[in-house]
Amino acid sequence: MSKLRNDCFALPPGVNWTPVEEALERLRSRLHPVTDVQRSVPLAQVNGRILVSDVYAPRAHPPSNNSAVDGYAFAGPLTDVPSILPLVDGRSAAGEPHMGRVPEGHAIRILTGAVIPVGTDTVVLEEDCEITDGQLHLNGTLKAGANARKAGEDIKAQDRILTAGTRLSPTQVAVLASVGVESVDVYQRLRVGVLSTGDEVKPVGAPVTDWQIYDANRPMLGALVAQLGYELIDLGHVLDRAEDVKVALERGAVQCDLILTSGGISAGDEDHVSKMLKAHGEISNWRIAIKPGRPLALAMFQGTPVVGLPGNPVAAWVCALRFGAPAMALLAGSEWFEPQGYVMPANFSKNKKPGRSEMLRARVRNGQVEVFGSEGSGRVTGLAWSDGLVELDESALQIEPGTPVRFIPYGSFGL
């Protein structure tokens, strides 16, 4: 699979603040799948994997006409009331079809899922008829084809059943199995490295002082990568030392298809991630008009794309979802996606200034959207409290209870 160009993230001259939708479109237009293809993977191993090419049905589903109910099969329509049809010997059951032809004007016992015998095309439910002395008694009329499933009514042979770029789920595996597809070609799982930086940050379990904090970003981003179905490469945590950052990035460039970093991407004295990317790669700092999470570093380091996320956990989460999730999908061989949002009434008040999009931690209760009480980027409790995000565009907004807002559940990002 071809790599991305080193300058693929470069911004046009003169660009300063980038609106969210424009940033998303730029990012989408610069990416393509970077993972290799794995051929003929058995169905038992393809859940969560991404299809390389379209899949066509080798046979129809259902493969033959069959009954939708337990009852009796005959040739319809029957318009005489009442109707009496003699029963032929035997029956048609699922897996044990009646092999002979049913004579005209006769009926036969049939069970749900059984092949409809030659000479019949209609089924009456057993509770809608009576059997007396070997004869079927019907007290109503039935149109031809009642209670019968047609061969191929779901899938015809050679129908395209799944398209390239589809991420396979249990329901899609069922579709493949229903027409006898044993294996498919899928992309290798995208290998995503997660790296945390910062002298003040300590891994969970390490001793800390009052001026140090535990690393929430690396476990959070690692869990996100795993839940999205990619292979997590834990690049660990490094101090604000140029050489340490360089070594971690070099390891990630060898082991990963994409690297997610958190912290160290601004222009401060100790922002060594951005310094290393500038010195040894190609970096573009996109100043995106979004709150939280304005700085977003997009870079190439030794042929591997790097997404530099903000250090504050809420900002890192928002940027990882809004920009990282669709980017990872495209790099992995799937399609770029725009998360599905729902317009719902607000159960909060807010006076929003113009100029930036805002993403508020939110949840739905009783058909209304409520937001977390604080917008602070360090308030990790709001992440666990929320079910999704309210997205407010760049315009000035006065929101009161009942105002329609766009709520994006976390499930829309693939979680």
C-alpha positions in Angstrom: 0.0 0.0 0.0 1.4 3.4 -1.0 2.5 5.8 1.8 1.2 9.4 2.2 3.2 12.3 0.8 5.5 14.0 3.2 3.8 17.4 2.5 0.2 16.0 2.5 -0.8 18.1 5.5 0.6 21.4 4.4 -1.8 24.3 4.6 -2.2 26.8 1.7 -0.2 30.1 2.1 -1.9 32.7 4.3 -4.2 30.3 6.1 -4.5 31.0 9.7 -7.7 29.9 11.6 -9.4 27.0 9.9 -13.1 26.3 10.4 -14.0 22.8 11.5 -15.8 21.7 8.3 -13.0 23.1 6.2 -10.4 21.3 8.3 -12.2 18.0 8.0 -12.5 18.3 4.3 -8.8 19.1 3.9 -7.9 16.2 6.1 -10.2 13.8 4.2 -8.8 14.9 0.8 -5.2 14.2 1.9 -5.6 10.7 3.2 -5.9 7.2 1.6 -5.6 3.6 2.9 -2.1 2.8 4.0 -2.6 -0.8 5.2 -1.8 -4.0 3.3 -4.3 -6.6 2.2 -4.9 -9.9 3.8 -6.3 -12.5 1.4 -9.0 -15.1 2.0 -9.6 -14.5 5.7 -12.2 -17.0 7.1 -15.6 -15.6 8.3 -14.8 -16.5 11.9 -12.0 -14.0 11.8 -13.4 -11.0 9.9 -15.6 -9.3 12.5 -14.5 -5.7 12.7 -12.3 -6.0 9.6 -12.6 -3.8 6.5 -13.5 -5.2 3.0 -11.0 -4.6 0.2 -13.4 -5.1 -2.6 -17.1 -5.6 -3.4 -18.6 -9.0 -2.6 -21.1 -10.8 -4.9 -23.4 -13.5 -3.9 -22.5 -17.0 -5.3 -26.1 -18.2 -4.9 -29.5 -16.8 -4.2 -31.1 -16.3 -0.7 -33.4 -18.1 -0.2 -32.2 -20.6 -2.8 -35.7 -22.0 -3.4 -39.3 -21.1 -2.9 -40.2 -21.9 0.8 -42.9 -21.7 3.3 -43.1 -18.8 5.8 -45.5 -20.8 8.1 -46.6 -24.2 9.2 -49.6 -25.3 7.2 -50.7 -26.8 3.8 -49.4 -26.0 0.3 -51.5 -26.0 -2.8 -51.8 -24.2 -6.1 -53.6 -20.8 -5.7 -55.6 -18.8 -6.0 -58.6 -20.4 -4.3 -61.8 -18.4 -4.8 -64.5 -20.9 -4.0 -65.9 -20.8 -0.5 -65.7 -23.3 1.0 -62.9 -25.2 -0.8 -62.1 -28.8 -0.2 -58.8 -30.3 -1.4 -57.6 -33.9 -0.9 -54.2 -34.3 0.8 -51.4 -36.2 -0.8 -49.3 -38.5 1.3 -46.1 -37.2 2.9 -45.0 -33.7 3.8 -42.4 -31.1 3.0 -40.2 -30.2 6.0 -37.1 -28.0 6.3 -34.2 -30.0 5.1 -36.5 -32.8 3.9 -38.4 -31.6 0.8 -41.2 -33.5 -0.9 -39.6 -34.7 -4.1 -42.7 -35.4 -6.2 -45.2 -33.2 -7.9 -48.5 -32.4 -6.1 -51.4 -33.1 -8.5 -53.6 -30.3 -9.5 -56.4 -29.7 -7.0 -54.5 -31.4 -4.2 -52.7 -30.1 -1.1 -49.8 -31.3 1.1 -48.6 -30.8 4.6 -45.7 -28.2 4.8 -43.6 -26.8 7.7 -41.9 -23.4 8.1 -38.8 -23.1 5.9 -39.6 -26.1 3.8 -39.3 -26.1 0.0 -42.6 -25.5 -1.6 -43.3 -28.7 -3.7 -43.7 -28.6 -7.5 -47.3 -28.0 -8.4 -47.9 -25.7 -5.4 -47.3 -22.0 -4.8 -49.5 -21.0 -1.9 -49.7 -21.9 1.8 -52.5 -21.7 4.3 -51.8 -21.5 8.0 -52.8 -24.7 9.8 -55.0 -22.6 12.2 -57.0 -21.2 9.3 -58.1 -24.6 8.0 -59.4 -28.0 9.1 -58.4 -31.5 8.2 -61.2 -34.1 8.0 -61.0 -37.6 6.5 -57.8 -36.8 4.6 -59.1 -33.6 3.1 -58.2 -29.9 3.5 -61.2 -27.7 4.3 -60.8 -23.9 3.7 -63.5 -21.5 4.7 -61.9 -18.4 3.1 -60.2 -17.3 -0.1 -56.4 -17.0 -0.6 -54.5 -15.2 -3.3 -51.7 -17.1 -5.1 -48.4 -16.9 -3.3 -49.8 -16.3 0.1 -47.4 -17.2 3.0 -44.7 -18.2 0.5 -41.2 -16.8 0.1 -39.9 -16.6 -3.4 -36.4 -17.9 -4.3 -34.0 -15.0 -4.4 -36.5 -12.5 -3.0 -33.8 -11.4 -0.5 -30.6 -11.9 -2.6 -30.3 -13.0 -6.2 -27.2 -14.9 -7.4 -24.5 -12.4 -8.4 -26.1 -9.5 -6.5 -23.5 -7.2 -4.9 -24.2 -7.8 -1.2 -21.4 -5.7 0.4 -19.2 -2.9 -0.9 -15.5 -2.2 -0.6 -14.6 -0.3 2.5 -17.4 -1.8 4.6 -16.4 -2.5 8.2 -17.8 -6.0 8.9 -20.1 -6.5 11.8 -21.9 -9.6 13.0 -25.0 -8.8 10.9 -22.9 -8.4 7.8 -21.0 -11.7 8.6 -24.5 -13.2 8.6 -25.2 -11.9 5.1 -21.9 -13.4 3.8 -22.7 -16.8 5.5 -26.2 -16.9 4.2 -25.0 -17.2 0.6 -22.1 -19.5 1.3 -19.2 -17.0 1.3 -16.4 -18.7 3.2 -13.7 -16.1 3.2 -13.1 -12.5 2.1 -10.2 -10.2 1.4 -9.8 -7.6 4.2 -7.2 -4.9 5.0 -4.7 -5.6 7.8 -5.7 -3.9 11.0 -4.5 -0.3 11.2 -1.7 -0.2 13.7 -2.1 2.9 15.8 0.6 4.1 18.2 -0.3 6.1 21.3 2.3 8.3 22.9 2.0 10.6 26.0 4.5 13.3 26.9 5.2 15.7 29.7 7.3 16.0 32.8 4.3 16.6 35.0 2.6 13.4 33.7 3.1 10.1 35.4 1.9 6.6 34.4 -0.9 5.2 36.6 0.8 3.2 39.4 3.9 5.4 39.6 4.6 7.5 42.7 3.5 11.2 42.2 4.1 14.5 44.0 1.5 17.3 44.3 2.8 18.9 41.1 2.4 15.8 39.0 -0.7 14.2 37.5 -1.6 10.7 36.4 -1.7 10.1 32.6 -5.3 9.9 31.6 -4.8 10.4 27.9 -2.8 7.3 27.0 -5.3 4.8 28.6 -8.2 6.8 27.1 -6.8 7.0 23.6 -5.6 3.4 23.8 -9.1 2.3 24.7 -10.5 4.4 21.9 -8.2 2.8 19.3 -9.1 -0.7 20.5 -12.8 -0.1 20.6 -12.7 1.2 17.0 -11.2 -2.1 16.0 -7.6 -1.2 15.3 -4.4 -2.7 16.7 -3.0 -0.6 19.6 0.7 -0.1 19.8 1.5 1.4 23.2 4.4 3.8 22.8 4.4 4.7 26.4 5.1 8.0 28.1 8.2 10.1 27.7 9.5 13.1 29.5 10.0 16.5 27.9 13.4 15.6 26.5 14.1 16.0 22.8 16.0 12.8 22.5 13.4 10.7 24.4 10.7 12.1 22.1 12.7 11.3 19.0 13.4 7.7 20.1 9.7 7.1 20.7 8.7 8.6 17.4 11.3 6.5 15.6 9.9 3.4 17.2 6.4 4.4 16.3 7.4 5.0 12.7 8.7 1.4 12.4 5.8 -0.3 14.2 2.8 1.8 13.4 0.7 3.0 10.5 -0.4 6.1 12.5 0.8 7.8 15.7 -1.4 9.7 18.1 0.5 11.9 20.5 -0.9 14.0 23.3 0.8 17.1 24.6 3.9 19.0 23.4 2.5 20.2 20.1 2.5 24.0 20.7 5.5 26.4 20.4 6.6 26.5 24.0 10.1 25.8 25.4 9.2 22.2 26.4 7.0 21.4 23.4 9.4 18.8 22.1 6.9 16.8 20.0 6.5 19.7 17.6 10.2 20.5 17.7 11.1 16.9 16.7 8.5 16.8 14.0 9.9 20.0 12.6 13.5 18.9 12.8 13.1 15.4 11.5 9.8 15.4 9.6 7.1 17.5 8.0 4.6 19.3 10.3 1.7 21.5 9.8 0.1 23.1 12.9 -3.6 23.5 12.1 -5.1 26.2 14.2 -8.7 25.0 14.1 -11.5 27.2 15.2 -12.9 24.7 17.7 -13.3 24.7 21.5 -11.9 22.7 23.1 -8.8 21.7 21.1 -7.6 24.5 18.9 -4.1 23.3 18.2 -3.9 20.1 16.1 -0.5 19.0 14.7 -0.6 16.9 11.5 2.8 15.6 10.5 4.8 13.0 8.7 7.7 11.4 10.5 9.8 9.0 8.6 6.9 8.1 6.3 4.3 7.6 9.1 1.5 10.1 9.7 1.3 11.7 13.2 -1.7 13.4 14.7 -0.6 15.6 17.6 -3.5 16.0 20.0 -3.8 18.6 22.8 -2.6 17.6 26.3 -5.8 18.4 28.2 -7.9 15.2 28.3 -11.2 16.7 27.1 -9.6 18.5 24.2 -7.7 15.3 23.3 -10.9 13.4 23.4 -12.8 15.8 21.3 -10.1 16.1 18.6 -9.5 12.3 18.6 -13.2 11.8 17.9 -13.9 14.6 15.5 -10.7 14.4 13.5 -9.0 11.2 14.5 -11.8 8.7 14.2 -12.8 9.5 10.5 -9.1 9.8 9.6 -8.3 6.4 11.1 -11.2 4.9 9.2 -10.0 6.2 5.9 -6.3 5.2 6.6 -7.6 1.7 7.5 -9.4 1.2 4.2 -12.9 2.2 5.1 -14.8 5.4 4.1 -14.4 8.8 5.7 -17.5 9.3 7.7 -19.4 12.3 9.1 -20.9 11.3 12.4 -24.7 11.1 12.5 -26.1 13.9 14.6 -29.7 14.4 15.9 -31.5 17.7 16.3 -33.0 17.7 19.8 -34.3 20.3 22.3 -31.8 21.8 24.7 -32.2 21.6 28.4 -29.6 24.2 29.1 -28.8 27.9 28.6 -25.8 29.3 26.9 -24.7 32.6 25.3 -22.2 31.5 22.6 -19.8 34.0 21.0 -19.1 33.9 17.3 -15.8 32.7 15.7 -15.4 29.1 16.8 -17.3 25.9 16.8 -17.8 24.4 20.3 -18.2 20.8 21.4 -20.0 20.4 24.7 -20.0 17.2 26.6 -23.7 16.2 26.7 -26.2 13.5 27.3 -29.9 12.9 26.6 -32.4 12.6 29.3 -36.2 12.5 28.9 -35.9 13.6 25.2 -33.8 16.6 25.9 -30.1 17.4 25.8 -28.3 18.5 28.9 -24.6 19.5 29.0 -22.0 19.1 31.7 -21.8 21.9 34.2 -18.2 22.9 33.4 -16.6 23.5 30.0 -13.0 23.1 31.4 -10.7 20.9 29.3 -9.3 19.3 32.4 -12.6 18.1 33.9 -12.4 14.4 33.1 -15.5 13.6 35.1 -17.5 15.2 32.3 -16.2 12.5 29.9 -17.7 9.7 32.0 -20.9 11.7 32.6 -21.6 12.3 28.9 -23.1 10.1 26.2 -22.0 12.3 23.3 -21.3 15.9 22.2 -23.4 18.9 21.4 -21.8 20.6 18.3 -22.4 24.4 18.0 -21.3 26.1 14.8 -19.1 29.2 14.4 -22.0 31.6 14.6 -23.2 33.5 17.7 -25.9 31.6 19.4 -28.3 32.3 22.3 -29.5 28.9 23.6 -32.4 28.5 26.0 -34.3 25.4 27.1 -36.2 24.2 24.1 -33.7 25.5 21.5 -32.9 22.9 18.9 -29.3 21.7 19.1 -27.3 19.0 17.3 -26.4 16.1 19.5 -23.8 13.6 18.3 -23.8 10.3 20.4 -20.5 8.7 20.8 -21.9 5.7 18.9 -21.9 7.8 15.8 -18.1 7.8 15.9 -18.0 4.0 15.9 -18.0 3.4 19.7 
